[in-house]
Structures are given as C-alpha cells and as structure tokens.
Amino acid sequence: QVQVVESGGGSVHPGGSLRLSCAASGSLSFPPKMTWYRQARGKERELVAEINKDGAVKYVDSVKGRFFISMDNAKSTAFLQMNNLQSEDTAVYLCRVWIFGTGIYWGQGTQVTVSS
C-alpha cells in the first residue's frame, strides 16, 4: 500500500504565496510520478502540475510562470510553489501518485483559499 499526505494549504491574500507538499510512503517499488490537481467548488477537477522521476514537468496554462513543481526523489515528496496567487486559484488541491506496476493513489487534499 501507498500513503499520500498533502500539507501546506491555507488562506492568503491575492498576490501571496504558498508551498504545498505531497509525501508518498509505503510500497514504493518504483519512483513515482506525482501530479497536483485542484477542484474548485462547482467545477471539475483539473490537472495543475505534474513531475516525473526524470524531472520532466508540465503545467496547466493558467499557472505557468506562477507555480513551480519540484520533487525530492530520495524522499518521494513533491512540492508545489505557488506565487502570485489569485482568487481563481482557490480550490482543494489534491496530490495523485502513480507508481509503475502498482497503481494510482490519492491524498485527502488541502484547501487553498485566496481572498482579500
């Protein structure tokens, strides 16, 4: 089994920053690919940022240049640095972990609220 734990959410004013963490532990037979999704109230879940073991990254267009994903392979932990946050970034942020040959695992999510 694999456990996924997110942390780092909170409330900030527009223009503020937050850093989210996603830690995977347990039966990590292969380095994970880690993806941040978000789901705002009344909206569909969307992929925000993704990183694989080789460091290849991708972002949704709306966060390019503001959000940055990184990963500590040794600790199987991914980070999402979110800068210049805007109200439209308000959502529950969820981490998905994919491990080759094992499966997909989700964390419980962490709330990010951006308001003045």
C-alpha positions as CSV (number, residue, x, y, z in Angstrom):
1,Q,0.0,0.0,0.0
2,V,1.0,3.6,-0.6
3,Q,0.1,6.5,1.6
4,V,-0.2,10.0,0.2
5,V,-0.2,13.1,2.5
6,E,-0.5,16.7,1.4
7,S,0.3,19.7,3.5
8,G,0.9,23.4,3.2
9,G,-2.6,24.8,2.3
10,G,-4.0,27.9,3.9
11,S,-5.5,31.3,3.3
12,V,-3.6,34.1,1.7
13,H,-4.4,37.5,0.1
14,P,-4.2,38.0,-3.7
15,G,-0.5,38.1,-4.7
16,G,0.6,35.9,-1.9
17,S,2.4,32.6,-2.0
18,L,2.0,29.1,-0.6
19,R,4.1,26.0,-0.8
20,L,2.3,22.7,-0.9
21,S,4.0,19.3,-0.1
22,C,3.0,15.8,-1.1
23,A,4.7,13.0,0.6
24,A,4.3,9.4,-0.6
25,S,5.3,6.5,1.6
26,G,4.9,2.7,1.8
27,S,5.4,0.2,-1.1
28,L,7.3,2.5,-3.5
29,S,8.7,-0.1,-5.8
30,F,9.5,2.5,-8.5
31,P,10.0,6.2,-8.4
32,P,6.6,7.9,-8.5
33,K,5.1,10.3,-11.0
34,M,3.4,13.0,-8.9
35,T,0.6,15.2,-10.1
36,W,-1.2,18.1,-8.4
37,Y,-4.9,18.5,-9.2
38,R,-7.3,21.1,-7.9
39,Q,-11.0,21.2,-7.6
40,A,-12.9,24.4,-7.0
41,R,-16.5,24.4,-5.7
42,G,-18.9,23.6,-8.6
43,K,-16.1,22.9,-11.1
44,E,-14.4,19.9,-12.5
45,R,-11.1,18.6,-11.2
46,E,-8.2,19.9,-13.3
47,L,-4.6,19.0,-13.6
48,V,-2.4,21.8,-12.3
49,A,1.2,20.5,-12.5
50,E,3.0,17.2,-12.9
51,I,6.5,15.9,-12.5
52,N,8.1,12.5,-13.1
53,K,11.3,10.9,-11.8
54,D,13.4,12.4,-14.5
55,G,12.3,15.9,-13.7
56,A,10.0,16.4,-16.7
57,V,7.3,18.8,-15.8
58,K,4.1,20.1,-17.2
59,Y,1.6,22.8,-16.1
60,V,-1.9,24.0,-17.0
61,D,-1.7,27.2,-18.9
62,S,-3.3,29.3,-16.2
63,V,-0.5,28.7,-13.7
64,K,2.5,28.8,-16.0
65,G,5.1,31.3,-14.7
66,R,3.4,31.4,-11.2
67,F,3.5,27.8,-10.0
68,F,6.6,25.6,-9.9
69,I,6.7,21.9,-9.2
70,S,9.7,20.0,-7.9
71,M,10.4,16.7,-6.3
72,D,12.8,15.2,-3.8
73,N,13.3,11.7,-5.2
74,A,15.0,10.4,-2.2
75,K,12.0,11.4,0.0
76,S,9.3,10.7,-2.6
77,T,8.0,14.1,-1.9
78,A,6.7,16.7,-4.4
79,F,6.4,20.4,-3.8
80,L,4.2,23.0,-5.5
81,Q,5.4,26.5,-5.0
82,M,2.5,28.8,-5.8
83,N,3.3,32.5,-6.3
84,N,1.1,35.5,-7.1
85,L,-2.0,33.6,-6.1
86,Q,-5.3,34.9,-7.4
87,S,-8.9,34.3,-6.3
88,E,-9.4,31.8,-9.1
89,D,-6.7,29.6,-7.6
90,T,-9.0,28.9,-4.6
91,A,-9.6,25.2,-4.6
92,V,-8.9,21.9,-2.8
93,Y,-5.5,20.8,-4.1
94,L,-5.0,17.0,-4.3
95,C,-1.9,15.0,-5.0
96,R,-2.0,11.9,-7.2
97,V,0.8,9.5,-7.1
98,W,1.4,7.0,-9.9
99,I,3.7,4.1,-9.5
100,F,4.6,1.8,-12.3
101,G,3.2,-1.7,-11.7
102,T,1.5,-0.7,-8.5
103,G,-1.2,1.8,-9.3
104,I,-2.6,5.3,-8.6
105,Y,-3.0,6.7,-5.1
106,W,-4.6,10.0,-4.0
107,G,-4.2,12.1,-0.9
108,Q,-7.1,13.7,1.0
109,G,-6.4,17.2,-0.3
110,T,-5.5,20.5,1.2
111,Q,-7.6,23.7,1.0
112,V,-6.1,26.8,-0.6
113,T,-8.1,30.0,-0.2
114,V,-7.2,33.3,-1.9
115,S,-9.3,36.3,-0.8
116,S,-8.9,39.9,0.2
